Amino acid sequence: MERLFQTHRFRKSCALAPTWTLRTLDAGGLDRPEKVLVPGVWESHPALRCYRGRAIYEQEIECGGNLRFWFGGVSFRARVTLDDLPLGEHYGAYTGFEALALGIRRGRHVLRVEVDNRFDEDSALHVPNDYYAYGGIHRPVIVEELSKAYISECGFNPALTENGWELQAEISVVNLTDNPFLGTVRVECAGERETAEIRLGGMGTGTCAISLKCGQVNPWTPEEPFLYEVKVVLFAGRRTVDDWLDRVGFRQIRVEGGQILLNGTPLQLRGFNRHEEYGSFGLAVPVHGMIQDLQMMREMGANCVRTCHYPNDPRFLDLCDEMGMLVWEESHARGFSEEQMRHPRFMDQLLQSTYEMVSQHRNHPSIFIWGCLNECADDTEYGAGIYADLLGVLRQMDGSRPVTAALLERPGGRVYADLDVVSVNMYPKWYYDGAVADSLDRKEREIRENGGEGKPIIISEIGAGAIYGCHDPLGEAKWSEEGQCQILREQITAILGRPEICGIFLWQFADVRVSDEWAMNRPRTYNNKGVVDEFRRPKMAYRTVRELFRGSEKREIKDPGECPETE
């Protein structure tokens, strides 16, 4: 199952068996085909730890009819075939995609997926970066049997009116036959139901909009994350053709008076940046690893997480929905110069990532804000134009959430006026000396004077590095756990003391592997700024962050070490 709950009761759907055959196609690969597990990344295989190239995943399956294969995530190019029938291609590791095979005779068939994680001239987003571009099928693969028409997408937007809550639904349906299709769509939620007619031409796609008056349902909040099942059923006459199950939370997010309001209450955000990576599993984080991450963040006093710098596994978002953890999710793009943003494929790949993120994840109530273009060229006219265009796309696709972008601290930003929430990445005491308060004063003044007056401000990245187990009894050396504690204490204390700043996201929750091209700037070829290491062993900073995020409350954890107080 690709989600943590049942998504169909009528449509036949199942996850493919986890064992696939893998054979590599380029130098430095395997000597012969081997069995591997999906989800997984090939870097988990000891012979492929640094393999960058092409490989073919293969599995024999029993299937037939109209088939829909859903790939939750393939890193980062995929070409899918069933026997010798091409089914489609996809670029981008962090969003799902479908591959249709129509009218397949029932029997044994071979599903093949060619995967490619090479950096080359057609790749604008996946480039050597401060995180690793793994290879493999790293999220679940689902096969479904479809009827003559199917529900391809559902968007649910809760709206608070003077008469209570309404659920605004937009349903997309695809006709798989050459004949016109006349059907009925029924939406049910919180004891209410409404229907609408839908007409499609041969092999056509259409949408219908339905509004449900749900009245006095329990709102979704981080403290009480109430979730409601939404059931969508497609009929042809009285005969059921397809169905779609999802979950929604009734909540309203708006920006007002320099604050982000959830159901009218200002949010005070204390959280972490988290890459989707875990020790030897790489990008294929198991569900028990996801929930452990959230439990550790929550134990430290965090109420939010940022999915830097790409959309995350929907199962992680399901957990956030259930646990009341607020999510900043952003489309894939990190650290691009103007020259890189002028790549001929940059805009179409960026728009694809953004469209797939919003259309696939917009029903998660935990997502309170959309982000994009982390630390790109917002200080140039061309770059600022890209920001404006993409922020417009986000607003057009989903006007129910504010939009932001994590901007580099450098002066000269040109996009403050375009943002609903101004977010800044800054590293005083780590990359440069000087008081944290001085850096905050300087940046807040620039924001006010360049179009950001009165907007909410988030410090979207701040932190310091430490190598797990590296100690300096004097507490001053960089890369020591003691030094990380000292810097984090000054950074967090300064930010939490400013009521005009409504959020802080520490960089970062866990250490992550980086591209080999970054190795000379990153000890161990890792970004070591996590408060836990890649295996979730707490550094001394764990206790420091917990103390500051949770105030004076003190609770013991297993062997996190002690952190010295600072003047």
N, C-alpha and C positions, 0 to 999 in steps of 0.2 A: 504494500500500500504506500502511495506516495505521500499521503497525509496521515495525521494521527487520528483520524476518524473516518467513518464510512462515507464515501462520496457518491455512491450509486447504490440503489436497491433494485432497479430494473435492468440497467445496462450491465452486461457481463464484463467484468473487469478483474484482472489479477496481475500481481507482480510476477515478472519472469524469474525463473530460478536464478540463484545468485552465482552459480558456477558457469563461467564462460571460458572458451579457449582464446588465448592471446598469442599472436605472432607479430614480431616487429619487422619493419621493412627497411630500416636504415642502419648504418654503421653504429656500433656500440650497443646493439640490442641483444636479444636472446639468440642462443645457438639453435634452438628448436621451439616449437609451440609449447606453451605451458598453461595449466589451469590457473585461473585467477578468480577473485571474487568481485562482483559488482553489487552495490557501489564500492568503488575503490579507485586508487590512483596507481599507475604502474611504478611510481617511485617507491612504493611500499615493498616492491620486489628488490632484494639486495643487489641483483645484477643490473637494475634499471634506476638506481638512485639518482643519477644525473642524466638520464636518457632524454634527449630532445629530438623528436623525430616523429615518424608515423608508425602506427600499429593497427592491426585489425582484430576486433573482438568478434567472436563467432559463437552462435548457439543454435542448436536444432530445436524447433518447437512444433507442437501440434496446434494447428489453427486453420481457420477458413472463414469465408464470407467477407463482409466489409470490416476491415481491421483498422484500428487506430493505435499506433505505437506512440506512447508518451515518454519522452526522455527528460527527466528532471534536470539534468545538467551533464554536459560533456565538455571536457576541457582540451582544446578550446575550439577546434573545428571538427565537424562530424559530417560523414557521408554515409547514408543508410541505404541498404539494399535488402530485399527479400528474395532469396535465390539469386537470379540475375536481373531482377526488376529494380531499377533505381526508385527510391521513395523520397529522397530529398536531402538537402544539405543545410547546415546551420553553422553560424559563427557566434562565438561568445560562450564562456564557460558558465555563466552565473544565472541564466534563465532557461526555462524549459521550452521544448518545442515538440510538435506532433509530426508524425509521418504516416500518411494514409496509404493503405493497400486495398483496393476495391475488387470485389468479385473473385477472391482467391479460393481455389478448390480446397476442400477440407483434406488435411493430411499432414505429413511431416514436411516442414520447410526450414530453410537455413536463413537466419537473420544475421546480417553482417553490419558492423559499424566500423568504418575506417576513421581513426582519430589521429589528429595531427596537432602537436603543440610547438611547432617550429615558429620562431620569429622570422618573418619575411616581409617583403615590401607591401603585401596586400593587407597586413595586419596593422591597424592604427591604434587599437586599444590595448591589445595584448603585446606588450613590449617588455624588455628587461626593466624591472621595477623593484620597489622596496617591499615586495612580497613575491612569492614564487608562482609561476604559471605552470601548474601541474599538468600531467597528461592522464587521460582516462575517462571512464564513465563513472562519475563520482556521486551521482544521485540515482534514485531508483528508476527502473524501466518498467512501464506498465503496458499491457496489451489489452485492448477492449474490442468487443464485437458490437458493431453498430447496425442499426436498422436502416430504413431508406432515408432517414433524416436524423440529425443529432444536434444537441445543444453544444455549441462550441465555446461559449463564454457567457459568464454572468457577472454583472456588476451590481452591488448593493450599497446604497448610500442612505444611512439613517439621517433623518431631518427632524428637528424639534420645532413643532408648530404650537400655536396657542391652544390647540385641542389635544396636545400630546405628541407622541412620536409617530412618524411615518417612515416607511421603508420604501425608498424609490429604487425599483429594479429595472435594469436594462438587460434583455436576454437576446443573445445572438444564436441563430439557428442556421444550419447548413443542409441543403437538399442534395442527396447523393445520387439522385436519379435524373434521367432526361425529361421526366414528366413534371408538370407543375405540382406543387405541394400546397395544400390548404390544411392548416392545423390550428390547434388551440394550445396556448401556453397557460398553465396555472401555477401561481406562486402562493405558497403557504408559509406563514411565520407567526409565532405567538398567538395561535388560535384563530388567525385571520386568513382569508384566502381571496384572491382576485384572479380573473382570467382575461386573456386578450387573444384576438385572432391574429394569425400570421399567414401571409401568402408568399410563396417563393416560386420563381421560375425554375426551369430545368437546370440542375447543377448550380443553383443560385444560393445566395446568402442574404439573410435579412435580420432585422432586429425589431423588437417590440418593447414598449415601456409600460410598466405596471406600477401603481402606487398602492401600498397597503396602509391603512390607518390602524396602527398597533396600540395606540392609546397609552396607558400608564404601565409600560414595561419597566423592569429594573434597569437603570443605566449601567453601562460598563465603566468601572473606575479601577485604578491600580489596587485599591484596597478590597474592592468587591467586583471582580471581573466577570460579570454575568454574560453568558453567551446563549444565543438562541439559534436553533436549527432553522435553516431556510430550505424548503423543498420546492423544486421546480420540476414540473412534469409536462412533457410534450405529448399531445394527443393528435391522432388522425381520426376524426370522428370520435367514437367512444374507445378506440383502441390506443393503449399506451405505446408510444414510439420510443421515448427516451426519458431520462430523468437526470437531475443534478442536485446534490446535497452540499450545503455549505453552512458556515456559522457566521453570525454577525453579533456585534456588540453595539448597543445604542449609546452613542456618545457624540458630543459636539466639540469641535476644536475651532477656536478663533483667536486672532491677535488683536489686542486692544490695550492702549495705554502703556506700551512698553512691556507687556506681559503676554505669555501664551496661556490661554484659558482652556481648561478641559471641563466641560459642563459648567462653565461660569467660574471655576476656581483656578486661580493662578498656579501654574506648575513651577516648582523649584526642582530643577533637574540635576541629579547627581549620578553620573554613570561612567561607562567605559566605552572606548572603541574596541571592537572585537573583530579580528580576522577569522574567517571560516577555515580554521586549521587546527589540528590536534596531533602532536607528536608524530609517530610513525604512520598515522592514518592520513596525514596531509590534508587535502581539501575534502576528503570523504569522511566528515565527522560523524561518528555514530550517534544515535539518538541519546544514548545514556551519557555520552560526552557533552551533548548540547545541554541537557538538563543539569548536569554537574556544573557547567559554566554558569548557568543562570542562578543556581543555588549559591554558588560562591559569591557571585556579584551581589545577590540579595543579602547574603550574610554580612557583607561589608557595608551595607547600607545604601546600595545603589537602587535606583528606581527606573533606570533607562539604559539603553545600549544603542550604539551606532554601528551599523553594518558596513564598516569601511572595507573597501571602496567599491562595493558592488552589491547587487541583490543577493539575499541569503536563501538558504534552503527553506521552503515553505513549512517544513516540519519544525524548524527552529522558531519560525513566526507563530505556528500553532501553539507552541509551548509558551511563548510570550503572551499570546492571547489568554491562555488559561491561567497564567501566573500573575497577570497584571503588570508585566514589564513593558514600559513604553519603548518604542522603537523609532529611531531615525534610520530610514532606509534610503540609499542613494544608488543611482545608476552608475555603470562602470566607467570611470575615468579618473586617473590620478596623476598629478604632477606634470602636465603637458605644457611645453613652451608654445609660443605662437607658431613657430616653425612646425612643430608636431601637430598643432591644431589645423594647420593648412594641408595636412595629408589628404589626398583625394578621397580616401575612404573614411576619414574621421567622422564627418557629420552623419553619414548614413549608418555607420556602425553604432555611433552614439545614440541616434534616434531609435534604432532597433532595440538596444539595451533598455532605453527609457520606456518605450512603448510596452515591451514585454514585461518589464518590472511592474508598471502600474496596472496593466490589464490582468496580470496573474496574481498580484498581491494586494490589490486595493480593498479587498473585503476583510482584511485583518484589522480589527479595531485597535490593536496595540500600536500600529503605525500612526504616529501623530504628526509627522512631517516628512516631506520628500526632499532629498538633497541631490546634488549633481556637481560634477566638475571640481573635485577636490584639488586645491592648490594649482589651478591652471592659470593661464595668462590673463587674469582679470585686470592687470595694469596696462594693457594695450588696447587700442581701439578695436582691432580685429577680435581679440579674445573677448572683450566686453560684449561685442555683438553676438558671439556664440552663446555666452551666458544668457543674454536677453532672449534669444530665440528659444533656448532650451527651457528656461523658466516659463516662457509663454506656453510651450508644449505641455509642461507639467500642469499648469493651471487649467489649460483647455481640457486635458484628460480627466483631471480630478480637482474641482474647485472646492472640495470640502476640507482640504488640508493646506496649511501654509507651506511655502517653499523656501529653501535656503541653499547655501553653498559654503563649504568650509574653505575660507580664504587664507592664503599665506599672510603672515604678519607684516610683510614688507609694505612700505608706504606706496601711495599712488593708485589704490584700488578705484575702479570706475563703476562698480556694480552695486554699491550699497543701496541706491535708490530702487533698484530692480528687485531686491529681496524683501520678503515678508519678515524674515528673521535674519539678522546679521550674525554670522558665525566666523570665528577667527581661530586659526592654529598658531600657537606661540610657544616658545621654549626658552624663556628667561632662566638663567642659572644653569642651563645645560649647553646650548649652542653659543650663548654669549653671556657676559657678566652684567651686573646691574640689578637693582631692586625690581622685584616683580611688580610692585605698585607703580613704579615709573613706567614700565612697559604698558600696563593697563591704562594709565592716564593718557599716555601718548596715543594709544590706539583708539580709545574712546573719543578723544578730541578729533581725530581724523574722521571717524565715522560720523560724528555730529556735523562736521563741517562739509561733508561730501555726500549728502543725501540720506544719511541714516538716522537723522534726528527723530527721537521718539520710538524707534523700532526696538523690539526685544534683542538682546545681545546674548550669545552663547559662546563660551570658550570651548571650541569643538575639539581641540587637541592641546594638551599640555602634559609634560612629564619629563622623565629622566631615565637613563639606562642603568642596568645592573646585570652582571652575569651571575647566575645562580651559584652560590657557594663561594663567591669572591668577597673577601672581607678585608676591611681596613679598620683596625681598632681606633684610629684617630677620627674616623668618620668623615674624611675629607676627599678621598680619592674618587675620581669618576670611575664608573663601572663596578664599584663596590656596592654591596647591599646597604651599608651604612650611609654612603654618599647619596644613593637614591632616596633613602628615607628623608635625609635632611632637605634635599631639593623639593621633594613632593610636599613636605610639611609647609615650607614657605609658599609654594605655589598655591596649594589648596586653601590655606588660611587667608591669603590675600584675596582670592576670588570669592570665597564664601562670605567675606566681610563686606562685599559690595552688593547692596540690594538691587542696583540697576542691572546686574548680570543675573539672568534667570536660569543659567545652566552651565555645568562643567562636565566635559567628557574627558576622562584621563586617557592619555596614550601610554600604555594600552593595557588590556586585560592580560594577555598571554604573549610570550615571545613567539615570533613566527619566522620561518625561513624566508630568505630573500633571494633574488636572482643572483647567480654566480657573478654577474657583472658588477654587483654592488659589494662584493666580498671585502674589498680593501677598506671600505668605510664601515663595515659591520662585523665585529668580532663573531666568530663561529659561523659566519654567513647567515646570521640571524639578526633581526631587529630585536634587541634585548631590553626594550623598555617595558615589558610586562611586569605586573606585580606578582604573577606566577610564571613559571617557565613553560615550555611547550608541553610538558607532561603534567601540568597543573600542580606542581610542587610550589607552595607559597614561599615567596621571598619575604624578607623582613618588612618590606613595604606594605604587604597585605595588612599587617596589624596597624600600621600608620594610617593607611587609608580608612580602615574600619573605624578607628578612633575618631578621625576627623569627619567622616561622613555620618557617623552615628552619634556624634557628640561625646558626652562623658560616659555613656553606657559602655561597660567593659564585660566582654565574654571571652572565654578561653577557646582557642582552636588548637588543633594538633600540630605542634612543632613548627610554628611559623617563625620562630626566632623573636628576639626582642629588638625594638628600635629605640635608639637614644632620643631623648628630648633635645631640642635645640633652643638656643637663646632667642 
